[in-house]
Amino acid sequence: QVQLVESGGGLVQPGGSLRLSCAASGIALSIYTMAWYRQAPGSQRELVAVITSASTTDYADSVKGRFTISRDNAKNTAYLQMNSLKPEDTGVYYCRAERISGYWGQGTQVTVSS
C-alpha cells in the first residue's frame, strides 16, 4: 500500500519560514518525480514546485526565490522549504509522486497570518 504523509504545516507570521516534509512508504521515491501543490480556500489546486528523479527543479513564478524543493532518497522523503512567507501562501499543501501513475498525500495546512 502506497502512502505519502505530509507534515510540517502550521501557523506562521508573514516573513516567517516553514519546512514541509513528505514521507513515502510503499514506493521508492528515487524513481518518481515529486511535486508540491497547494489549494487556497475557493481556489483550484495549483502546482508550486517540482523535482525530477534527476533532481531538476522548477517553481511557480509566485514562489521563485522563496521556496526550495529537495529530496532525500535515502530517507524516502521530499521537502519544501518555504521562506519569506506571505499571507497569499496560505492553503493546504499536498505532495504528489508521479511516474506512470501518481499518488497524493492527505495535505497539511499552512496559514500565514499576523
Stockholm file with secondary structure:
# STOCKHOLM 1.0

chainA/1-114         QVQLVESGGGLVQPGGSLRLSCAASGIALSIYTMAWYRQAPGSQRELVAVITSASTTDYADSVKGRFTISRDNAKNTAYLQMNSLKPEDTGVYYCRAERISGYWGQGTQVTVSS
#=GR chainA/1-114 SS CCEEEEECCEEECTTCCEEEEEEEESSCGGGSEEEEEEECTTSCCEEEEEECTTCCEEECTTTTTTEEEEEETTTTEEEEEECSCCGGGCEEEEEEEESSSEEECCCEEEEECC
#=GC SS_cons         CCEEEEECCEEECTTCCEEEEEEEESSCGGGSEEEEEEECTTSCCEEEEEECTTCCEEECTTTTTTEEEEEETTTTEEEEEECSCCGGGCEEEEEEEESSSEEECCCEEEEECC
//
